[in-house]
Every structure is written in C-alpha cells, then in structure tokens.
C-alpha cells in the first residue's frame, strides 16, 4: 500500500506542478493533491475503525487549512489564515494575492471581533440560506457558519444570518464586535431605525435585543467585500443540513 501511495503522489506532483507552474498560487496548488489524499485517507480510517464521520464541508475545511499551513511553512504565503479562507477562490482559482483584492478584508482593531454575514434567496421567495464568519484582530476565523433559512425572501434570509451570528457571539465571552453586511436594510433594522417586514418582527426583536446587550458597531459594505459569506449563504440555500465550525 505504501509503495502504491508513493507512486500516486509522485505522479500527481509532476502533473500538477507542470500544469500550474509560474502562477501566483503555485505553492497552494502544489499542496492540493497531498492534502486531499491525506484527509480522505484519515476520513476513511475514522469511518472504518472509529465509527465516526465528518460532513463533506468539514473535510473540505480541513483540506483547505492543511493547504494553507503547508504553503505558509514554505515562507511563500505571508497572509493570515483567515484572510486566505475568506478569499479562497481569488487566491487559488484566480492565482492572485490577497493584497490585489479591492476592497480588501481588514481585521478589526486589537481586542475586537468582526462578524461578516449574508443571506441568499435563490428566487423570491424560495429556498434561502445564511452564512457568516467571525474573525479576530489577527485575521483568524474563529467561527464560520452556513445553513438553510427555509422558504423565505432575501430580507428574511439576511435577518436570519445576522441573528445566527449574534446568537453565537452572545454565547461566547468575546470582546467588542464590529458587524458588516451588504444589506443596508438588515443593518438599519439592527440599529433599531424602525420599519421592517411585519412577518419577521420576532426575528428583528431578537436582533435588536442582542444588539442592545452587545453594543456592536454596525456597518454596511458592498457585496464585493462580502464575497466569502455570500458563497456560504448560497451553499446554505442548497444543502439542508446546517454546518458551523470554530
């Protein structure tokens, strides 16, 4: 088995490096086959010998973290882990550096935390999803969530995403919080500026109650600055089982 595995890895190494040689994301691309093989092998063993299994999203996150860790050890990836995770497709698929992205995700001030949230409705109303990331001042993602929001419109999905992030934050002993979202309506509702659809008044009441207790700094951002959580929300609309990892 070891001999076969070494030949497979060697073959993948030659073919993969040849395909992506010279790209800005070459270090990460070269680590992808190893990370996939390693974590699929580990998952196989856990399922057979321990009777435990992870969802494919957790496995994918483990693979991404391994790729980042191996690439960073080489000295060629100086960016924070959280920043790379948030901009994965741009860094790896488009072979660009995080510094080339505009607008760029910026960590909150020292001692602060930042919640990026988004809701997505694949139609209006139809299947919807929520997504969010909470990061710290070192650029690390300490919690990521993605899951279904049921059958609802985009406004309700945005509100549910904000509520999910606030509930997680309130259940942990963290420092002051900055909240960023691309829905000006949801940000306005959280600031208790009035209005809001009557059918989600209970959600809005919960949001405003949690906001009064945590005193977050609420800010509206363009969708391009919220691309990572937008993808999580779209995933949440497609898959029925909610996932979160911290």
C-alpha positions as CSV (number, residue, x, y, z in Angstrom):
1,X,0.0,0.0,0.0
2,X,2.8,2.4,0.9
3,X,4.6,1.8,-2.4
4,X,1.4,2.4,-4.4
5,X,0.7,5.5,-2.5
6,X,4.1,6.9,-3.1
7,X,3.9,6.3,-6.8
8,X,0.4,8.0,-7.0
9,X,1.7,11.1,-5.0
10,X,4.8,11.3,-7.2
11,X,2.7,11.2,-10.4
12,X,0.3,13.8,-9.1
13,X,3.2,16.0,-8.1
14,X,4.7,16.0,-11.5
15,X,1.5,16.6,-13.4
16,X,0.1,19.2,-11.1
17,X,3.2,21.3,-10.9
18,X,3.6,21.2,-14.6
19,X,0.0,22.4,-15.1
20,X,0.3,25.4,-12.8
21,X,4.0,26.4,-12.9
22,X,4.5,30.1,-12.7
23,X,1.2,31.0,-11.1
24,X,1.0,33.2,-8.1
25,X,-1.0,30.5,-6.3
26,X,1.5,27.8,-7.3
27,X,2.6,26.9,-3.7
28,X,-1.0,26.2,-2.8
29,X,-1.8,24.4,-6.0
30,X,1.2,22.1,-5.4
31,X,-0.2,21.2,-1.9
32,X,-3.7,20.3,-3.1
33,X,-3.2,16.7,-4.1
34,X,-1.3,15.8,-0.9
35,X,-3.9,17.5,1.3
36,X,-6.8,15.7,-0.5
37,X,-5.2,12.3,-0.3
38,X,-4.2,12.7,3.3
39,X,-7.6,13.8,4.6
40,X,-9.6,11.3,2.5
41,X,-7.3,8.6,4.0
42,X,-7.8,9.9,7.5
43,X,-11.6,10.1,7.0
44,X,-11.7,6.5,5.7
45,X,-9.8,5.3,8.8
46,X,-12.1,7.2,11.1
47,X,-15.2,5.8,9.5
48,X,-14.0,2.2,9.4
49,X,-12.2,2.0,12.8
50,X,-13.8,4.6,14.9
51,X,-17.4,4.7,13.5
52,X,-17.2,8.5,13.2
53,X,-17.7,10.6,10.1
54,X,-17.5,14.3,9.2
55,X,-19.7,16.1,6.7
56,X,-18.0,16.9,3.4
57,X,-17.9,20.6,4.4
58,X,-15.8,19.8,7.5
59,X,-13.5,17.6,5.4
60,X,-13.2,20.4,2.8
61,X,-12.3,22.9,5.6
62,X,-9.6,20.5,6.9
63,X,-8.2,20.2,3.4
64,X,-8.0,24.0,3.0
65,X,-6.4,24.5,6.4
66,X,-3.8,21.9,5.6
67,X,-3.0,23.5,2.2
68,X,-2.6,26.9,3.8
69,X,-0.5,25.6,6.7
70,X,1.9,23.7,4.3
71,X,2.2,26.7,2.0
72,X,2.8,29.1,4.8
73,X,5.6,26.9,6.2
74,X,7.4,27.3,2.9
75,X,7.6,31.1,3.5
76,X,5.8,32.0,0.3
77,X,2.3,32.7,1.8
78,X,2.7,35.5,4.4
79,X,-1.1,36.3,4.6
80,X,-3.2,35.4,7.6
81,X,-5.1,32.1,7.5
82,X,-8.5,33.9,7.9
83,X,-7.8,36.2,5.0
84,X,-6.9,33.3,2.7
85,X,-10.0,31.4,3.7
86,X,-12.3,34.4,3.0
87,X,-10.7,34.9,-0.4
88,X,-10.0,31.3,-1.3
89,X,-11.3,31.4,-4.9
90,X,-9.4,34.6,-5.7
91,X,-6.2,33.4,-4.2
92,X,-6.2,29.8,-5.5
93,X,-8.5,29.7,-8.5
94,X,-7.6,33.1,-10.0
95,X,-4.0,32.9,-8.8
96,X,-4.0,36.4,-7.2
97,X,-2.6,37.7,-4.0
98,X,-4.9,38.9,-1.2
99,X,-3.2,42.3,-1.5
100,X,-4.6,42.7,-5.0
101,X,-8.2,42.4,-3.9
102,X,-10.2,45.6,-3.7
103,X,-11.8,46.1,-1.3
104,X,-9.7,44.0,1.0
105,X,-10.9,42.4,4.2
106,X,-9.3,44.1,7.1
107,X,-9.0,42.7,10.6
108,X,-10.8,44.7,13.4
109,X,-8.7,46.7,15.9
110,X,-6.8,44.8,18.6
111,X,-9.1,43.2,21.0
112,X,-12.1,43.5,18.7
113,X,-14.0,40.9,16.7
114,X,-15.7,41.2,13.3
115,X,-18.9,39.4,12.1
116,X,-19.5,39.3,8.3
117,X,-22.9,37.9,7.5
118,X,-25.1,37.4,4.4
119,X,-28.4,35.8,3.4
120,X,-29.2,34.4,0.0
121,X,-32.6,33.6,-1.6
122,X,-32.5,31.5,-4.8
123,X,-35.6,33.1,-6.1
124,X,-38.0,35.4,-4.2
125,X,-39.4,33.7,-2.1
126,X,-37.9,30.3,-2.4
127,X,-35.1,28.2,-0.8
128,X,-32.8,30.5,1.2
129,X,-29.6,30.2,3.1
130,X,-27.5,32.0,5.7
131,X,-23.7,32.4,6.0
132,X,-21.3,34.2,8.3
133,X,-17.7,34.4,9.5
134,X,-16.5,35.8,12.8
135,X,-12.8,36.9,12.8
136,X,-10.4,38.4,15.3
137,X,-7.8,41.2,15.1
138,X,-5.1,38.7,13.9
139,X,-7.1,37.9,10.8
140,X,-8.1,34.4,12.1
141,X,-11.6,33.0,11.5
142,X,-12.8,31.7,14.9
143,X,-16.3,30.7,13.7
144,X,-17.9,30.0,10.3
145,X,-21.5,29.1,9.7
146,X,-23.6,28.1,6.7
147,X,-27.1,26.6,6.6
148,X,-30.7,26.8,5.3
149,X,-33.0,29.6,6.1
150,X,-36.2,27.8,4.9
151,X,-38.5,29.2,2.3
152,X,-38.3,33.0,2.5
153,X,-37.2,36.1,0.7
154,X,-33.8,37.8,0.7
155,X,-34.7,40.2,3.5
156,X,-35.7,37.5,5.9
157,X,-32.6,35.4,5.0
158,X,-30.3,38.4,5.7
159,X,-32.1,38.9,9.1
160,X,-31.7,35.2,10.0
161,X,-28.0,35.3,9.1
162,X,-27.4,38.3,11.3
163,X,-29.3,36.7,14.1
164,X,-27.3,33.5,13.8
165,X,-24.1,35.4,14.1
166,X,-25.3,37.5,17.0
167,X,-26.5,34.4,18.9
168,X,-23.2,32.7,18.6
169,X,-21.3,35.8,19.6
170,X,-23.6,36.3,22.7
171,X,-23.0,32.7,23.8
172,X,-19.2,33.2,24.0
173,X,-17.2,35.6,26.2
174,X,-15.7,37.7,23.5
175,X,-14.5,41.3,23.2
176,X,-16.3,44.2,21.4
177,X,-17.9,43.4,18.0
178,X,-18.0,45.0,14.5
179,X,-20.8,43.8,12.2
180,X,-20.5,44.1,8.5
181,X,-23.2,43.2,6.0
182,X,-24.2,44.0,2.4
183,X,-27.9,44.5,3.3
184,X,-28.5,48.1,4.3
185,X,-31.9,47.1,5.4
186,X,-30.7,44.5,7.9
187,X,-28.1,46.9,9.3
188,X,-30.8,49.5,9.7
189,X,-33.1,47.1,11.5
190,X,-30.3,46.1,13.9
191,X,-29.8,49.8,14.6
192,X,-33.5,50.0,15.5
193,X,-34.1,52.6,12.9
194,X,-37.7,51.4,12.5
195,X,-39.6,49.6,9.9
196,X,-39.0,46.0,8.8
197,X,-41.5,43.4,7.4
198,X,-44.2,42.5,9.8
199,X,-43.8,38.8,9.2
200,X,-40.2,38.8,10.7
201,X,-40.8,41.1,13.6
202,X,-39.9,38.4,16.1
203,X,-36.5,37.9,14.4
204,X,-36.0,41.7,14.3
205,X,-36.9,41.9,18.0
206,X,-34.3,39.3,18.9
207,X,-31.7,41.1,16.8
208,X,-32.3,44.4,18.4
209,X,-32.3,42.8,21.9
210,X,-28.9,41.2,21.3
211,X,-27.6,44.4,19.7
212,X,-28.6,46.4,22.8
213,X,-26.7,44.0,25.0
214,X,-23.5,43.7,22.9
215,X,-23.4,47.3,21.6
216,X,-21.8,46.3,18.2
217,X,-20.5,48.7,15.6
218,X,-22.8,48.1,12.6
219,X,-21.6,49.0,9.1
220,X,-22.9,48.4,5.6
221,X,-20.4,47.1,3.0
222,X,-20.6,46.4,-0.8
223,X,-21.3,42.8,-1.8
224,X,-17.8,42.6,-3.3
225,X,-16.4,43.0,0.2
226,X,-18.6,40.2,1.4
227,X,-17.9,37.5,-1.2
228,X,-16.9,34.8,1.2
229,X,-20.1,34.9,3.3
230,X,-22.1,35.3,0.1
231,X,-20.8,31.9,-1.1
232,X,-21.6,30.4,2.4
233,X,-25.1,31.7,2.2
234,X,-25.6,30.3,-1.3
235,X,-24.3,26.9,-0.1
236,X,-26.7,27.1,2.8
237,X,-29.6,27.5,0.5
238,X,-28.7,24.4,-1.5
239,X,-27.8,22.0,1.3
240,X,-30.4,21.1,4.0
241,X,-28.1,20.4,7.0
242,X,-26.6,23.5,8.7
243,X,-22.9,23.4,9.4
244,X,-20.7,25.5,11.6
245,X,-17.1,25.1,12.7
246,X,-14.9,27.1,15.1
